[in-house]
Amino acid sequence: MSSEYLVEVQDLKQYFPVKTGFMKNTYLKAVDGVSFAIRPGETLGLVGESGCGKTTVGRTLLRLYEPTGGKVLFNGEEVTNKNITALRKEMQIIFQDPYASLNPRMSVSEIIAEPLIVNGILSHRTDIEKRVGELMDTVGIARRLAYAYPHELDGGRRQRVGIARALSVNPKFIVCDEPVSSLDVSIQAQVLNLMMDFQDEFGLTYMFITHDLSVVKHISDEIMVMYLGQCVERASSKELFANPMHPYTKALLSAIPVPDVDVDHEPILLEGDIPSPYNPPKGCLFHTRCKYAMECCKTEVPAMRQIGENHCVACHLYDNMEKDKQ
């Protein structure tokens, strides 16, 4: 990895101790050895089933969780060496639930102003009110709602408040944790287009976490597919949808509905046991559900290998492909 990247992640691990139950004194490996990089002004989409570790990756990047292992570099500097207050000005997050992430006792203007005050960006009331008004205009919230409370707003407006709060400190990087999953389809399109406009206008870099593959295709430059805390495939958005390689990726993409009754579309149904994240299988984590599983898949962990330009996959099916190139 080089200085051309804004965010660089090297072998990131995030383990949570299990303190009760029959798995007591063991660790839940929520993220286990994930590596990637994001260029300035680009969007990395992070997809996978619920519980695969997507949100944990995003929160660990921002040091909402301290990493168990690996490195996270921002502008070439390790985030664990940066002052947390300085880090918050450069890296922000838009949470999934626009209601739960907003303080119900604070008005819209107070919520947007809070990062400005906490980070010491502005101190005079007049300057704060002016900046809050500008941010409300930017995200499309009427100024008459400045003194409204979150419960008085619909989901779309609440999420716009969350976006305004994230933008208030002029960050370079924003983790978008399923920011449109709880919104109606028509509102989803508005929020997505708003975020893409901001990316062009302010040069923002996004990590976009979602389980909606049609959404991630629309907004991402590159997509990373996760399964049980590990990356199984990474490629440009166009390449991944045109040429998925990993059996798990193929199954995910086949689940996207096709809005055409004349097209014969059969989703790939995954069979077999879904592994427990507390006690994952040996070898390839996906082998218990993979119809292509071989004996080596049960014992050997597949290495992440490059099989095309900007296309990497971790699967034993492509071991011979790499040998043939050599």
N, C-alpha and C positions, 0 to 999 in steps of 0.2 A: 504494500500500500504506500501511497505517496502523498505529497502535500496538495495534490489536485483535489483531494477529498476534504469535505468539511467535517464529516463524521466518519470515524474508523473504529470498527469493533473487531477485536481479535480474541477468539476462543473464549467468549463470554460464558460464564457459569453463574447460575443463581440457584442455590440449594436452600430449602426451608426445612428446619428440624421438625420432626414429628414427635410431639410430646405426650400424646395419649393414644390409647387403643392398642390393637395387636401389633401395629408397626412402630410402636414406641421406641425411641432412641435410634431411629433411622432418619434418612433425609429424602425429601421429595425433590427430585431434580427437575425443577420447573424449566430451567434453561441449561443446556448441557453442551457447551462447546460451539457456540454460534459465532460466525465471522461474516462481516459484510462491510461495505463502505458506501457512502452517499456523497455525490458531487454537489457543489453549491448550486442552488436553484432547481434541483431535481427532486423527484418524489420516489421513495422506495415503498412499494406496497407489501404488507406483511399479511399473509393469509394462512388459513388452516382451521381445523375444527376447534370448537370451544374447548378450552383447557390445554391447548397445545403450547402455551407459553408466550403468545403474541404480546399481550398486555404487560407481562412481566419483563419482556425485553425493553419495551418502551419506558417503563417506570425505572428500570435499572439504569438506562442511559441518562436519565435525569437525576439519578441518585435519590429517588424516592425510596429505592432499596439500594443498599450498599452491595456491590457485586461480591459473590463468593470467590470468583477467580476470573482471570482474563483482563483485558484492557479495553477501555473506552477512551478514544482520543477525539477532542474537539479542537479544530484548527491546529492540529499537531500536538496539543498539550493534553495530558491525561486528566480526565475530569476529577479524579480523586485528589489531584494536587491543586485544583482550583478552589478558590473561595466560593462557598455555596451561594452567597448573595450575588456575586458577580456572575455565577453560572445561571442563576434564575433570570438574569437580564438577557441572556443569549439563547437560552433553551426554555421553551414553554410547552404546555400540554393543553389540548382540548379534550375534555373527558366525554365518555360515552353517554352518560345520563345527564342531560342539561338541567334537570331539576335537582337531583341529588348533589350535583357539584356546585350549586349556588347556595349561598347562605340565605335562608328564608327570612332572616331578621334584617337583612340589608336591602336597600333599594337598588335599582338598576345603576344609578349614578355612583352609589357607594361601592358596589361590586367592581365596577370598571376602574374607579379611582384608587381602590385599595393597593394594587401593585405599584402605582405611581408613588404613593405615600410610603409604603413599606420599604421600597428600594431607594427612597430618597431622590427620586427623579425630579419631582416637583414638590414645593412646600407651600407656596402661596395659594390661597383658596381660589382667587380669580384665575390663575394659571391652570389649576386642576379642573375647574369647571369648564374652561375653554377646551382643554384637551379631551375631557369626557364627551363634550358636545361634538367635537370633531370625530371621535371614534364611533359615536352613535350614528353620525351621518355616514361614515365609511361602511359600516356593516348593515345599514338600512333599518335602523330603529328610530322611530319618530321621537323627537325630543320631548314631546308631551308625556312620554312614558318614563322620563328620567327618575321620577319619584314613585314609580310602580314597584311592586314586590314580585318575586318570581312566580308565586301562585296565581298572580293576576295575568300572566302571559301564557300564550300557547307555546308548544314545543319548539316551533321554528324560531320564535323571538327569543326564547330562553337560550337556545343554542347560539344565536347571534350575540347574545350578551357574553357567553363563554368565549366566543371568538374575539370579541372586542377586548375582553380582559386579557387574553393571550397576546394580542397585538399591542397592548398599551405600553409595554416596555421595549418595543422595537426589537424583537428577537430575530436571530438569524435562522433558528431551527425550531420547528414545532412538531411534537408528537401528537398525531390525530388518532385518538383511541376510539374507533368506531363512532365518529362524530355524527353520523346520519342514521344509524341503525334504529333509533327509537322514533324517527320522524316519518310522516306520511311521504309517499313516493313523490308527490309534486313538490313538497317542501325539501326533500332530499336533493332534487335537481337544483333548486335555488341555492342551497347552502354549498353544494359542490362547486357550482359555477362561481359563487362568491369567493371560495377558497382559491380556485384556480386564477381568478382575476387578481387576488392579493399576491399570489406567487409571482405573477408577471410584473405587478406594480412595485412590490417591495423586495423582489429577489429572494423570497423565502424558500427554505428547504424543508421538506416534509418527510416524516415517516407516517404512512397511512395504514393503520391497523384495521382490518375488516374481515368478515366472513362472507361478504357479498362480492362475488367474483365479477359481476357485471359492473359494479362500482369501481373496483380496483383497476379494471381494464381501462376505464374512462379517465382516471386521474394519474396513473402511475407511469413512470419512465422505466422502472425495473421492478420485478416482483420476486419475493422470496417466499417459498412454501415451507411451512413448519409442521412437524409431526412429533408429538411427545417431547417437546423441548429441543429438538434438533432441526437443522435446515436440511431438507431433502432435495430441493431444487431451487436454482436461482437463475433468472434470465431476464432479458428485456421484455416489456409487456407484450410487444408484437410477436416476439419469438416464442414466448411461453404459450400463448394462445394458439399460435400456428403449429407449433411442434413440441407439445409436452412430452417429456421422456420418462419421468418417474411414474410407476403405476398408481401411486397415490394422487399425483397431480392430475393424471388422466381421469381418475374417478371424480375428483373435485370438479373439473371442467365439464364433465358429462352431466353433472347435476344442474347446470344452468338451463333454465327453461327456454325452449325455442318457440317464439310466438308465431308459429306457422303450422297449421293443421296438416298441410301437405307434406311436411318433412317428417320422415320416419326417424324419430329420435329415441334411442333407448339408453337411459343412464346406466352406468356401470355400478352394480350392486356389490359392495364389499362384504365378504363372508368371513367366517372365523371369529375368534374371540378378540374383543377390544382389550388391549393390555391395560393393566393398572399402572398409573404413573408412580405409585409407591413401590411397585415391584416389576419394572419393565423387563421384557424378555432379553435374552442374550443375542448377540449378533445384530442383524438389522431389526430395528424396532417394529418395522411394518410387516415382517415375514409371517406373522400369525393371521394376517388378513389378505395376503398377496397370493394370487393364483399362479404367479410366475416363480414363487419361492423355490430355491434350490437348497441343497444340503449346506453349502457354504453360508447361506443367508442366516442359518440358525446358530452359527458359531462366530462368524467374522463380521465385524462392523465395517460397512462399506465406506470407503474414503470419498470425500468430495473431489470430483475430477472434472476437468474442463473438457467438454465434448464438442464445442463449437465456439464461435466468437461470442463472448459475454454470455455463455450458457454453461452452467455447472450442474452436475447431478450426483447424488450419492446413492448408487445402486449397482449391485453386482452384475446386472444384465449388461452393463457397458464396460466391464473389465477388459474384455477382448478388444473392444473398439479402441481403447487407449493403447493397448499393446500393438495393434495393427499400425497406429500412427507412428509408433516408435520404430 
